[in-house]
């Protein structure tokens, strides 16, 4: 057996590698779960509850304001007049202790912009994409990362780690058997 196979069998068949593969599997499974939960509003799906939009001018000296889509009707009717067309191509503000809102204009036309807003706090991350005119927003895409994904991904991660460990144990047995056969063949006396 090649040295690479022996080293691979030693690593993935070791009990200390189980938590490593489980943790890696958890990160991968959470990312995949978030990817599967993306919502394409143009295809008729509903946006996530954490869908945020930005406008200007901001309040209290902020470069821009933000609100969730569900609060948008309140924002549209409140004074002063707000515009959903952003003059700056990107912006970022930190609201509260650990909340960050950042936006970037992905494309800009004569009277319309495609804007992406990233929201992050202690618990959730979201990405909201929409088409903006001066007075209206049309959601196109949303994606979130939430703690519940970890609980849904955990069984997948443990299953993946167990499968990798089982393959490692199987490879270790094969390596040991091949080594025993090599040792036995090298100890056979030559015939006369």
C-alpha positions as CSV (number, residue, x, y, z in Angstrom):
1,X,0.0,0.0,0.0
2,X,1.2,3.5,-0.7
3,X,2.4,5.8,2.0
4,X,-0.4,8.3,1.2
5,X,-3.1,5.6,1.9
6,X,-1.4,4.6,5.1
7,X,-1.2,8.2,6.4
8,X,-4.8,8.8,5.3
9,X,-6.0,5.7,7.1
10,X,-4.1,6.8,10.2
11,X,-5.6,10.3,10.2
12,X,-9.3,9.6,9.4
13,X,-9.4,6.4,11.3
14,X,-8.2,8.1,14.5
15,X,-10.8,8.9,17.2
16,X,-9.4,12.5,17.6
17,X,-10.3,13.2,13.9
18,X,-14.0,12.6,14.6
19,X,-14.6,16.0,16.2
20,X,-12.6,17.7,13.5
21,X,-14.7,16.1,10.7
22,X,-17.9,16.7,12.7
23,X,-17.1,20.5,13.1
24,X,-16.1,20.8,9.4
25,X,-19.3,19.0,8.4
26,X,-21.4,21.3,10.6
27,X,-20.0,24.4,8.9
28,X,-20.5,22.9,5.5
29,X,-24.1,21.7,6.3
30,X,-25.1,25.1,7.8
31,X,-23.9,26.9,4.6
32,X,-25.7,24.4,2.4
33,X,-28.9,24.8,4.5
34,X,-28.7,28.5,4.1
35,X,-28.2,28.1,0.3
36,X,-31.2,25.8,0.0
37,X,-33.3,28.4,1.9
38,X,-32.5,31.3,-0.5
39,X,-35.6,32.9,-1.8
40,X,-36.0,34.2,-5.3
41,X,-38.9,36.6,-5.0
42,X,-39.1,37.1,-8.8
43,X,-40.0,33.4,-9.0
44,X,-43.0,33.9,-6.6
45,X,-41.3,33.0,-3.3
46,X,-41.9,35.2,-0.2
47,X,-38.9,37.2,1.2
48,X,-37.6,36.3,4.6
49,X,-38.8,38.3,7.6
50,X,-35.4,39.8,7.9
51,X,-35.6,41.7,4.5
52,X,-34.1,45.1,4.9
53,X,-34.2,48.2,2.7
54,X,-32.2,51.4,2.8
55,X,-33.2,55.0,2.0
56,X,-31.9,58.5,2.3
57,X,-31.7,60.9,4.0
58,X,-30.9,59.1,7.2
59,X,-32.0,60.1,10.6
60,X,-30.0,61.8,13.4
61,X,-27.0,62.5,11.2
62,X,-26.7,59.0,9.8
63,X,-25.7,58.8,6.1
64,X,-28.8,56.6,5.4
65,X,-31.7,54.9,7.1
66,X,-32.9,51.3,7.1
67,X,-35.9,49.3,8.0
68,X,-37.4,45.9,7.4
69,X,-39.7,45.4,4.5
70,X,-42.7,44.9,6.8
71,X,-42.1,48.4,8.3
72,X,-41.8,50.0,4.8
73,X,-45.3,51.4,4.7
74,X,-44.6,53.4,7.9
75,X,-41.4,54.7,6.4
76,X,-43.0,55.8,3.2
77,X,-45.6,57.9,5.0
78,X,-43.4,59.5,7.6
79,X,-41.9,63.0,7.0
80,X,-39.4,64.0,5.7
81,X,-39.7,62.5,2.2
82,X,-37.5,59.5,1.7
83,X,-35.8,58.3,-1.5
84,X,-34.9,54.7,-2.1
85,X,-32.4,55.7,-4.8
86,X,-29.0,55.9,-3.1
87,X,-26.5,58.6,-4.1
88,X,-23.5,56.8,-2.7
89,X,-22.7,53.4,-4.3
90,X,-22.1,51.8,-0.9
91,X,-22.5,52.6,2.8
92,X,-22.2,51.0,6.2
93,X,-23.6,52.0,9.6
94,X,-23.4,50.3,13.0
95,X,-26.7,50.4,14.9
96,X,-26.7,49.4,18.5
97,X,-24.2,47.1,20.2
98,X,-23.6,44.5,17.5
99,X,-25.8,45.4,14.5
100,X,-24.2,46.2,11.2
101,X,-26.1,47.3,8.1
102,X,-24.2,47.7,4.8
103,X,-25.5,48.2,1.3
104,X,-24.1,48.4,-2.2
105,X,-25.6,49.5,-5.4
106,X,-25.1,46.5,-7.8
107,X,-26.4,48.4,-10.9
108,X,-27.8,51.8,-11.6
109,X,-30.0,53.0,-14.4
110,X,-31.7,56.3,-15.1
111,X,-34.5,55.9,-12.6
112,X,-33.8,52.5,-11.0
113,X,-31.1,50.8,-8.9
114,X,-30.4,47.2,-7.9
115,X,-29.4,47.3,-4.3
116,X,-28.1,44.6,-2.0
117,X,-28.3,45.1,1.8
118,X,-26.4,42.9,4.3
119,X,-27.7,42.9,7.8
120,X,-25.8,41.3,10.7
121,X,-26.4,41.1,14.5
122,X,-25.6,38.7,17.3
123,X,-28.0,36.1,16.1
124,X,-28.9,36.6,12.4
125,X,-27.3,37.5,9.1
126,X,-29.4,38.4,6.1
127,X,-28.9,39.5,2.5
128,X,-31.7,41.4,0.8
129,X,-31.6,42.4,-2.9
130,X,-34.2,44.6,-4.5
131,X,-34.9,47.1,-7.3
132,X,-35.4,50.6,-6.1
133,X,-37.0,53.7,-7.6
134,X,-37.4,57.0,-5.7
135,X,-40.6,55.9,-4.0
136,X,-40.9,52.1,-4.4
137,X,-38.9,48.9,-3.8
138,X,-39.4,45.6,-5.5
139,X,-37.8,42.6,-3.6
140,X,-35.9,40.2,-5.9
141,X,-33.8,37.9,-3.5
142,X,-33.3,37.2,0.1
143,X,-31.1,34.9,2.2
144,X,-30.6,34.4,5.9
145,X,-28.3,32.6,8.3
146,X,-30.0,31.7,11.6
147,X,-29.2,29.6,14.6
148,X,-31.9,27.1,13.8
149,X,-29.8,26.0,10.8
150,X,-27.2,24.6,13.2
151,X,-29.7,22.2,14.8
152,X,-30.9,21.1,11.4
153,X,-27.4,20.6,10.2
154,X,-26.1,18.7,13.3
155,X,-27.4,15.3,12.3
156,X,-25.9,15.6,8.9
157,X,-22.5,16.6,10.4
158,X,-22.5,13.7,12.8
159,X,-23.5,11.3,10.1
160,X,-20.8,12.6,7.8
161,X,-18.2,12.3,10.6
162,X,-19.3,8.8,11.4
163,X,-19.0,7.8,7.8
164,X,-15.5,9.3,7.5
165,X,-14.5,7.5,10.7
166,X,-15.9,4.2,9.4
167,X,-14.0,4.6,6.1
168,X,-10.8,5.4,8.1
169,X,-11.3,2.2,10.3
170,X,-11.8,0.1,7.2
171,X,-8.7,1.6,5.6
172,X,-6.7,0.9,8.7
173,X,-7.7,-2.8,8.7
174,X,-6.7,-3.0,5.0
175,X,-3.4,-1.3,5.7
176,X,-2.8,-3.7,8.6
177,X,-3.7,-6.8,6.5
178,X,-1.5,-5.6,3.6
179,X,1.4,-5.1,6.1
180,X,0.9,-8.5,7.6
181,X,0.9,-10.1,4.1
182,X,4.1,-8.2,3.2
183,X,5.8,-9.3,6.5
184,X,4.7,-12.9,6.0
185,X,6.0,-13.0,2.4
186,X,9.3,-11.6,3.4
187,X,9.8,-14.2,6.1
188,X,9.2,-17.2,3.9
189,X,12.4,-19.2,3.4
190,X,13.5,-19.6,-0.2
191,X,12.9,-23.2,-1.5
192,X,15.9,-25.4,-2.5
